[in-house]
């Protein structure tokens, strides 16, 4: 809020106030305020205060109650609401998602129902960007031109990715009951009767997938993933029966080795 107390729209030095809104790397003019029934030499805009809801402007030389008695004006600041839902691809609500509104310093979080709502100043210009909770979001952001209305149903869909494959023995038989461990997530799943497995994993996950079953070794021993951004459907392993070596020496009663 900028005061121009010598502005002359309502007469010499009647004064005015400019409302300016920050957008990206620049300031944008949004509105010009005048004193109702302003007159010359009021010096409207000489003093200013602003809160979340109102702008208070002083005109110290206004003559309404006598020469230079002064007057204070209050102008409500207009807000608009942006709200919506964030759900996964199955329609399930995703709570705790942070939704940031660029160029405003405002962030909100989805509630247990996946609902978010934010109040922003008239004239705001920027993007609503959801982030976190292990999802990629579609759309990744929603842009807004200078805000001049409410926006409802500004919805996003959260996507996680799947890792799937099959485990078979050396003679090409499916192997059930193999535990697939995703580290360091501490998540695991098992192969079914056809040797297949599938697991939904967080967006941008880094880690190792390792198969385990008593009595077996696996090739490869594990598979690494770096910054998961897509589905993987053919992460297969071959199971081998574990073999162990038993060795020793046979000697006669005199301690001589026998061949």
C-alpha positions in Angstrom: 0.0 0.0 0.0 1.5 3.3 -1.1 0.2 6.7 -0.1 0.2 9.7 -2.5 -1.1 12.4 -0.2 -0.4 15.2 -2.6 -2.3 13.5 -5.5 -4.9 15.9 -7.0 -7.7 13.7 -8.3 -10.2 15.4 -5.9 -8.4 18.7 -5.8 -4.9 19.9 -5.0 -3.2 17.6 -2.4 -6.5 15.7 -1.9 -4.5 12.5 -1.9 -4.9 8.9 -2.9 -3.6 5.4 -2.1 -2.3 2.7 -4.5 -2.7 -1.0 -3.8 0.2 -3.0 -5.2 0.5 -6.8 -5.3 3.7 -8.9 -5.6 3.7 -11.2 -8.6 6.8 -13.3 -9.4 9.7 -10.9 -9.6 7.6 -7.7 -10.0 5.0 -5.6 -8.3 1.6 -5.1 -10.1 -0.8 -2.2 -9.6 -4.2 -3.6 -8.6 -6.3 -0.7 -7.3 -6.4 3.1 -6.6 -8.3 4.3 -3.5 -9.8 7.7 -2.9 -11.5 9.2 0.1 -15.3 9.4 -0.2 -16.1 13.0 -0.7 -12.5 13.9 -0.6 -11.4 17.5 -1.0 -8.3 19.6 -1.7 -5.6 19.6 1.0 -7.1 16.6 2.8 -3.7 14.8 2.4 -5.5 11.4 2.2 -2.8 8.7 2.3 -0.5 10.6 4.6 -0.6 7.7 7.0 -1.5 4.0 6.2 -1.9 0.8 8.1 -2.8 -2.6 6.6 -3.9 -5.9 8.1 -5.1 -9.2 6.6 -8.6 -7.8 6.2 -8.5 -4.0 6.0 -6.5 -1.0 4.9 -6.7 2.0 7.2 -5.9 5.4 5.6 -5.5 8.7 7.4 -6.4 12.2 6.0 -5.0 14.5 8.7 -6.1 17.8 7.1 -9.7 16.8 6.3 -12.1 19.5 7.5 -15.2 17.4 8.3 -15.3 18.3 12.0 -13.5 21.5 11.8 -10.4 22.9 10.1 -7.7 20.2 9.8 -9.7 18.0 12.2 -8.7 15.0 10.2 -10.4 11.7 9.4 -9.6 8.0 9.2 -11.0 5.7 6.5 -11.2 1.9 6.5 -11.3 -0.1 3.3 -11.9 -3.8 3.4 -9.4 -5.9 1.5 -11.0 -8.4 -0.9 -10.0 -12.0 -0.6 -11.0 -14.9 -2.8 -11.0 -18.6 -2.0 -9.2 -21.4 -4.0 -10.3 -24.9 -2.9 -10.4 -28.4 -4.1 -9.8 -32.1 -3.4 -6.7 -34.3 -3.8 -7.3 -38.0 -4.3 -5.3 -41.0 -5.6 -6.2 -42.8 -8.9 -8.6 -45.0 -6.9 -10.5 -42.0 -5.7 -9.2 -42.3 -2.1 -8.5 -39.0 -0.3 -4.8 -38.1 0.4 -4.5 -36.2 3.7 -1.5 -34.1 4.6 -0.6 -32.9 1.1 1.0 -29.4 1.2 -0.4 -27.0 -1.4 1.8 -23.9 -1.9 0.7 -20.7 -3.6 3.7 -19.1 -5.2 4.3 -15.4 -4.7 2.1 -15.3 -1.7 3.9 -17.0 1.2 0.7 -19.0 1.8 0.6 -22.8 2.1 -2.2 -25.1 3.3 -2.6 -28.8 3.8 -5.3 -31.3 2.8 -7.5 -32.5 5.7 -8.5 -36.2 6.3 -11.0 -35.9 3.4 -8.3 -34.7 1.0 -9.8 -31.2 0.9 -7.8 -27.9 0.9 -8.8 -24.3 0.9 -6.8 -21.1 0.8 -7.7 -17.4 1.0 -5.7 -15.0 -1.2 -5.7 -11.3 -1.9 -7.5 -9.9 -4.9 -5.0 -9.4 -7.7 -2.7 -12.3 -6.6 -1.0 -14.0 -9.5 0.8 -17.3 -9.3 0.5 -21.1 -9.1 -1.1 -23.6 -6.8 1.4 -26.5 -6.4 0.7 -29.7 -4.4 3.7 -31.7 -3.1 4.8 -34.5 -0.8 3.2 -37.6 0.7 5.0 -39.8 -1.9 2.9 -38.9 -4.9 3.4 -37.2 -8.2 0.4 -34.9 -8.9 -1.6 -34.3 -12.0 -1.7 -31.6 -12.9 1.6 -30.6 -11.3 0.3 -27.1 -10.8 -2.6 -24.8 -11.7 -1.7 -21.2 -12.8 -3.9 -18.2 -11.9 -3.9 -14.8 -13.6 -4.6 -11.8 -11.3 -7.2 -13.2 -9.0 -10.7 -11.7 -9.3 -13.1 -14.5 -8.3 -13.4 -17.6 -6.2 -12.1 -20.9 -7.7 -13.8 -24.1 -6.4 -13.1 -27.7 -7.5 -9.5 -27.1 -8.2 -8.7 -30.8 -7.9 -5.5 -32.9 -8.2 -4.8 -36.6 -8.6 -1.9 -38.2 -6.8 0.0 -41.0 -8.6 2.3 -43.6 -7.2 4.2 -46.1 -9.4 4.2 -49.9 -9.4 7.1 -52.3 -9.5 6.1 -55.8 -10.6 7.7 -59.0 -12.0 7.9 -62.7 -11.7 10.2 -65.2 -9.9 10.9 -68.6 -11.5 13.2 -71.5 -10.7 16.1 -72.6 -12.9 13.8 -75.1 -14.5 11.3 -72.3 -15.3 8.7 -73.1 -12.7 7.0 -70.3 -10.9 8.0 -69.9 -7.2 5.4 -68.7 -4.7 6.0 -67.4 -1.2 9.1 -65.4 -2.0 9.3 -62.2 0.0 10.2 -59.0 -1.9 11.8 -56.4 0.4 11.9 -52.8 -0.6 14.6 -51.0 1.4 14.8 -48.6 3.1 11.0 -48.3 3.0 10.5 -51.3 5.2 7.8 -52.5 2.8 7.4 -56.1 1.5 5.2 -58.2 -0.6 5.1 -61.9 -1.7 4.9 -63.8 -4.9 1.6 -65.6 -5.6 1.1 -69.1 -6.9 2.1 -68.0 -10.4 5.3 -66.4 -9.1 4.1 -62.9 -9.8 4.3 -59.9 -7.4 3.4 -56.2 -7.6 3.9 -53.3 -5.2 2.9 -49.7 -5.3 5.9 -47.4 -4.4 6.4 -43.7 -3.6 7.2 -41.2 -6.3 11.0 -40.5 -6.4 11.8 -43.5 -4.3 15.5 -44.5 -4.1 16.4 -48.0 -2.8 16.9 -51.7 -3.3 14.5 -54.5 -4.1 15.7 -57.8 -2.7 14.0 -61.3 -2.9 14.3 -63.7 0.0 13.1 -67.3 0.7 14.8 -69.9 2.9 16.7 -72.5 0.9 17.1 -70.3 -2.2 19.5 -67.8 -3.6 18.5 -65.4 -6.4 19.9 -64.0 -9.6 20.3 -61.0 -9.6 20.8 -60.8 -5.8 18.9 -57.4 -5.8 17.8 -54.6 -8.1 18.5 -50.9 -7.5 16.2 -48.0 -8.3 17.1 -44.3 -8.5 14.4 -41.5 -8.3 11.4 -43.6 -9.3 9.3 -41.7 -11.9 7.6 -44.5 -13.9 6.2 -48.1 -13.6 8.4 -51.1 -13.8 6.6 -54.3 -14.8 9.4 -56.8 -15.7 11.7 -56.8 -12.6 12.2 -60.6 -12.7 14.5 -62.9 -10.6 15.7 -66.5 -11.0 15.6 -68.7 -7.9 18.3 -71.3 -7.3 18.2 -74.0 -4.7 20.9 -73.1 -2.2 23.8 -75.6 -2.1 26.2 -76.0 0.8 29.6 -77.7 1.0 30.4 -80.3 3.7 34.1 -81.2 3.8 36.5 -83.0 6.1 39.4 -85.5 6.3 39.3 -89.2 6.8 42.3 -90.8 8.6 43.1 -94.2 9.8 43.8 -95.1 13.5 47.4 -93.9 13.0 46.2 -90.5 11.7 47.2 -91.2 8.1 44.9 -89.7 5.5 43.0 -92.3 3.5 42.3 -91.8 -0.2 
